[in-house]
């Protein structure tokens, strides 16, 4: 039987069906679902388009097309459809990120036209926890207060630059990034250990849905690394997040970062999938 397949830009009227699609894997899809739940599917509010691969009138997969290109629930046919549209449109994103099983074939189809990539992180374990850590948490790790924005911000910029390889202040002097950090603080999703005006450890909950949340920006001041701050600090973040934010805590980490992976395992996070990122 001939299948009718097409790609279209999704609108707010598609919201219920898109949320059903996210529910297939709420942990893996937490980033895009969090954005959609916050602002809906209107491209102006979303900060980009949401492409839908529609087969016989049903949305089979979606792709968030903004600062990041993120395929969601995309099998082989959906990847080909998304790659064809992305190739014709031209690269506008700073990265491709998502489940390795979708990102790798998507990049294989786009690499000839979109190369060179600044970096390809081919294997990034997705780690999750659904139970509190048995490791004692650091009682000095707490939610950051709004008046501490200027204390926290330099640590956030340092972490971002170290992790991504470019400064988040490069495009607009840091205004958008500062606003994002302030938003996370206001929403109670920024955690840190701050002593004498110095950030020693920090982490944020970047994405939240009713089913899951995703930790980002884990950072220890360079001069304090190796002193045992990350494990109890992360234990506090995981436990507070499970108690107040979502029933599953997740993060993804570069496979070559053995110390971070070991620390997360000690806290109680386990490997449940693999992400991949292509950075431009």
Secondary structure, DSSP 8 states (H G I E B T S, - for coil): ----EEEEE--GGGHHHHHHHHGGGTTTTHHHHHHHHHH-S-HHHHTSEEEEEEETTEEEEEEEESSEEEEES--HHHHHHHHHHHHHH----SEEEEEHHHHHHHHHHHHHHH---SEEEEEEEEEEE-S--SS---TT-EE--GGGHHHHHHHHHHHHHHHHSS-TTTTTTTHHHHHHHHHHHHTT-EEEEEETTEEEEEEEEEEE-SS-EEEEEEEE-GGGTTSSHHHHHHHHHHHHHHHHT-S-EEEEEETT-HHHHHHHHHHT-EEEEEEEEEE-
